Amino acid sequence: VQLVESGGGLVQPGGSLRLSCTASDFVFSRANMYWVRQAPGKGLEWVTVILKGGVSTRVSDSVKGRFAMFRDSAYNTLYLQMDSLKPEDSAMYYCMANYPNGPRGQGTQVTVSS
């Protein structure tokens, strides 16, 4: 399983970023796909999930109303749209299958700072 994230960077508080994750259709059709994050010194935290079948999504309370996850089936790509970013959103973000023990990509760094 190969998962490849991109789209991270430095953004000011209140700004937006869109992360992307590419993977095989095999993974998307058989796994619950998560965006998770890990800040320095903290554990892995799930942020959003799209359930097998690609119809239902869930969002953690910490990002509800600000983050959204969606999938482009034609390109086997998952997206994480992040709006109204806060400094506490700064972390390494990973695309992951079947949190908490499934495979994940190499991650993409998001830094929210003025």
C-alpha angles and dihedrals in degrees: 000000000000121000120180123191128195141162104072124134147123117311135169121247110279092028131118138237134179119212123199132205124189123198141149121285086238090067096045094051096048106036142057102243120217140188107215132175139203125199121199110285094007136100129253113286124194113227107176137356135197112202126229108286092039097248107100126057134184129199127201118243091245092066103024112139092016107059130050132182126208140164135227103205094188091064100029088239133142122203134201112200109199119191133172090024119200130201089250089063089069108118146107107284122211136188107224139181118223100352133247101027105020129102121285138186130252092271136233123244121238118191121183111193141131 
